[in-house]
Amino acid sequence: MFTAKLRNGALALGAGGLVLAVGTSTFAKTVKTPPLVIGVEAAGPTFTANFNPFASQRDGRLYIYEPMALVNPYSGHVTPWLATSWHFQNATELSVTVRSGVKWSDGTPFTARDVAFTFNMLKRFPALDGSDLWAVLSSVSAQGNTVVFHFKRPAVQTLIEILQVPVVPAHIWSKVKNPVTWPDAHPIGTGPYVLKRFTPYQYTLTKNPRYWQAKNVQVPELVFPAGAANQSAQLKLVGGQWQWATLFLPNVQSTWVKGNPYHKYWFPGGAPVALILNQKKPPFNNVAFRQALAYAINRQAIVNKAEFGYVPPASQTLLTLPAQKSWLNPKIANQGFLPYSPVKAKQILKSAGFHWNAHGVLLTPSGHPVSFTIQIPSGWTDWIQTSDMISQNLKALGISVTVQTPQYGAWAANQTNGSFTGVLGGAGGQPDPYWSFYYLFHANTFGFKSSQATGLLANWNSTTSHAQQLKDAYQLEHLMIQQEPVIPLFYGANWAEYNTRYYVGWPSAKNPYATAAPYLQDVLMVVTHLRPRG
């Protein structure tokens, strides 16, 4: 569960990356509305033509298929999209009104029946139901321009998951025998773009003339080249071959911004990157030990050195701050940001019965030396440097920490099956904090259990009262601080660099209407905000 989703399609380059000269754009300067070339897809060296919105690696599908609402991954703000409104009749019945006047790209009218068909298809083919919605749904039906969802039990928080499901055309998909394996090589969507051309090395989307808000789409074509996951990606971006990318660039000011007023970036915080300890094994199941580690790690130094100061330290509350400040319990000291205090760490350990031998090695209350290993995927140099710095911090406490760098697949598998003592991984980061807490407490593989958390989540999921939901959130935040189930370090960034030479209107810290990352669902907000430079 705790894989690093923040790295979707991103190139992870660590310290010592190339310093590149600023090149000139490959587009003629007389062209006002050239294609937008997007360096986002890590697959390579070639592509397969698969735009199935439920089973595809092609990021272009996000510009073709639309959900009922867009959820800003940074702020959690919900914008109606294919739906215009929704409300709960009660805690087990949801009504969603769909937008009128929308057409599929082949000219067929979009209706509530398409929405009902999509959800019932997920029921018939559970492999498509990535959010396991039918674990709580009992029926979905269309009634005029309304879709009615009935639940087996109160499941109010499922609303966000429902609204984000991409809707597919019933008149096309009803003829597909197995939508799980269907590649959907010629996609028909309601979105702003349609597939124009596909090759194994590059594909192009062009503006959908039937789009329901076509006047807001002013970028005529999007181009997706293969091979984004290699160091030449920096050259392609800085040299002007790409205008929009998602790269970890060391020293972004000198490698991307300096010398070119059109080069911009925004790295909004996403899922906290956390130290996760396997609490099925001692001493990691000792809450005092976890609390001591939380104070013994110098987060600010890690942020400054390993992450180039791009992102801030993370709050122990699991909330993404400041974006989710409206959910923060105002009584929590310093918004849950824990100070670096080796002195307090030692005090906590002493009070819990830990002690040191003559060589300064930390011993458990039963007299065993404390040591563990942190696993990070090979090549993720910023995380490796983070782990090295944690190792140095904990060495001062007499704890021996070894850093291992398995391949990504082994790292992910080890988290799933619990074959680790410590890992760095993503924790939280959901636009709705309920789901951050749910995945942490309900679906973790590192052994932390809390009946209090289970009860609070059940209560939160069964009420439509925002005031009650806040009370539940406040208590879960206190639990995070008191029990330290994981130790958040810093916010993983949603990396995004963009060239404003031809188009303006991009998201930014001053105008965070969406994230700027080209691999997240809110790209639909971005492409309907971009406009040619005047």
Secondary structure, DSSP 4 states (H G I P E B T S, - for coil): ----GGGTT-EE--TTPPP------SS-TT-SS--EEEE-----SS------TTS---GGGGGT---SEEE-TTT--EEESSEEEEEEEETTEEEEEEPSS-B-TTSPBP-HHHHHHHHHHHHH-GGG-TT-GGGTEEEEEEETTEEEEEESS--TTHHHHHHTSPP--HHHHTT-S-TTT---SS---SSSEEEEEEETTEEEEEE-TT-TTGGG----EEEEES--SSTHHHHHHHTTS-SEE-EE-TTHIIIIITT-TTEEE---EEEEEEEEE-TTSTTTT-HHHHHHHHHHS-HHHHHHHHSTT-SPBPPTT---TTTTGGGS-TTSGGGG-----HHHHHHHHHHTT-EE-TT--EE-TTSPBPEEEEE--TT-HHHHHHHHHHHHHHHTTT-EEEEE---HHHHHHHHHHT--SEEEEE----SSHHHHHHHHHHS-SS----HHHHHHHHHHHT---HHHHHHHHHHHHHHHHHH-SSEEEEEEE---EEE-SSEE----SSS-SS---TTSTTHHHHHTT-EE--
